[in-house]
Amino acid sequence: MGAKAEVEAWAAARRPPVAGVDEAGRGALAGPLVAAAVILDGAVVEGLDDSKRLGRPVRERLLAEVLGSAEALSVVAFPAWWIDEHGLGAANREVLSRAVGRLLPRAGCALADGRLRIGPRIDCLPGADGRSAAVAAASVVAKVLRDAAMSALGSVHPGYGFERNCGYGTPEHRQALARLGPCRVHRLSYAGVGG
């Protein structure tokens, strides 16, 4: 069964509405891990997809449409120090759980992308961020908000190029780390960051 058919079969066996949840920033060397959960109001938002497959202008346009057609929305962010203290796996599960947990009273079911075990009322399916409108909407919200946060952090911590690389391990960012050392928004527990 393909990813799309798997998500459709999952949805057919659940009570609507779906609370979709996804995160952004898991693989970054700096900045927060951001999760968003979205319940759409039933309106179709054309062009929704996994945020990683969409360009920045498209994501920003879709954010406005998602905000206009969301029945409910929740966003949670964990800073770098929380990730360092608790580990990425625990941070990822907890940020997703908290974001979608706020919507569970309004949702008939909850869906996340991947194979994590987040909670008893939250199912995870690989490819959900590209196959479920609610999960794709959450993916877009999390990515656009995290990118904006990283752009703001680029002004506070100049020299790392956060406004361009969003904290990911690009050559520019790695060269800046070698030259400047880490700043307070870097994930010091990551290889190549904490020295």
Solvent accessible surface area in square Angstrom, and as a share of the most:
residue,aa,sasa,rsa
1,M,176,0.79
2,G,48,0.46
3,A,38,0.29
4,K,114,0.48
5,A,45,0.35
6,E,59,0.26
7,V,8,0.05
8,E,95,0.43
9,A,50,0.39
10,W,17,0.06
11,A,44,0.34
12,A,91,0.71
13,A,76,0.59
14,R,89,0.33
15,R,159,0.58
16,P,99,0.62
17,P,43,0.27
18,V,35,0.20
19,A,0,0.00
20,G,0,0.00
21,V,0,0.00
22,D,12,0.06
23,E,26,0.12
24,A,9,0.07
25,G,3,0.03
26,R,111,0.40
27,G,53,0.51
28,A,0,0.00
29,L,11,0.05
30,A,0,0.00
31,G,1,0.01
32,P,19,0.12
33,L,0,0.00
34,V,6,0.04
35,A,0,0.00
36,A,0,0.00
37,A,0,0.00
38,V,0,0.00
39,I,0,0.00
40,L,24,0.12
41,D,80,0.42
42,G,67,0.64
43,A,52,0.41
44,V,122,0.70
45,V,13,0.08
46,E,127,0.57
47,G,46,0.45
48,L,32,0.16
49,D,32,0.17
50,D,10,0.05
51,S,6,0.04
52,K,152,0.64
53,R,141,0.52
54,L,27,0.13
55,G,40,0.39
56,R,91,0.33
57,P,103,0.65
58,V,55,0.32
59,R,25,0.09
60,E,86,0.39
61,R,120,0.44
62,L,0,0.00
63,L,26,0.13
64,A,68,0.53
65,E,69,0.31
66,V,0,0.00
67,L,97,0.49
68,G,68,0.66
69,S,13,0.08
70,A,27,0.21
71,E,76,0.34
72,A,13,0.10
73,L,62,0.31
74,S,9,0.06
75,V,50,0.29
76,V,14,0.08
77,A,54,0.42
78,F,8,0.03
79,P,53,0.33
80,A,5,0.04
81,W,152,0.53
82,W,40,0.14
83,I,1,0.00
84,D,42,0.22
85,E,120,0.54
86,H,84,0.37
87,G,32,0.31
88,L,58,0.29
89,G,39,0.37
90,A,37,0.29
91,A,0,0.00
92,N,5,0.03
93,R,101,0.37
94,E,61,0.27
95,V,0,0.00
96,L,4,0.02
97,S,34,0.22
98,R,106,0.39
99,A,0,0.00
100,V,0,0.00
101,G,31,0.29
102,R,154,0.56
103,L,9,0.04
104,L,26,0.13
105,P,116,0.73
106,R,137,0.50
107,A,5,0.04
108,G,15,0.15
109,C,11,0.07
110,A,1,0.01
111,L,1,0.00
112,A,1,0.01
113,D,41,0.21
114,G,21,0.20
115,R,202,0.74
116,L,51,0.26
117,R,219,0.80
118,I,21,0.11
119,G,27,0.26
120,P,145,0.91
121,R,120,0.44
122,I,15,0.07
123,D,49,0.25
124,C,25,0.15
125,L,23,0.11
126,P,42,0.26
127,G,26,0.25
128,A,0,0.00
129,D,8,0.04
130,G,17,0.17
131,R,112,0.41
132,S,13,0.08
133,A,56,0.43
134,A,8,0.06
135,V,0,0.00
136,A,3,0.02
137,A,0,0.00
138,A,0,0.00
139,S,4,0.02
140,V,0,0.00
141,V,1,0.00
142,A,0,0.00
143,K,30,0.13
144,V,15,0.09
145,L,71,0.35
146,R,1,0.00
147,D,6,0.03
148,A,57,0.44
149,A,37,0.29
150,M,0,0.00
151,S,43,0.28
152,A,61,0.47
153,L,32,0.16
154,G,7,0.07
155,S,94,0.61
156,V,94,0.54
157,H,26,0.12
158,P,96,0.61
159,G,43,0.42
160,Y,13,0.05
161,G,3,0.03
162,F,0,0.00
163,E,66,0.30
164,R,156,0.57
165,N,10,0.05
166,C,9,0.06
167,G,0,0.00
168,Y,67,0.26
169,G,28,0.26
170,T,46,0.27
171,P,100,0.63
172,E,63,0.28
173,H,0,0.00
174,R,118,0.43
175,Q,116,0.51
176,A,1,0.01
177,L,15,0.07
178,A,93,0.72
179,R,158,0.58
180,L,88,0.44
181,G,22,0.22
182,P,61,0.38
183,C,23,0.14
184,R,182,0.66
185,V,14,0.08
186,H,3,0.01
187,R,0,0.00
188,L,96,0.48
189,S,74,0.47
190,Y,39,0.15
191,A,97,0.75
192,G,67,0.65
193,V,5,0.03
194,G,38,0.37
195,G,120,1.15
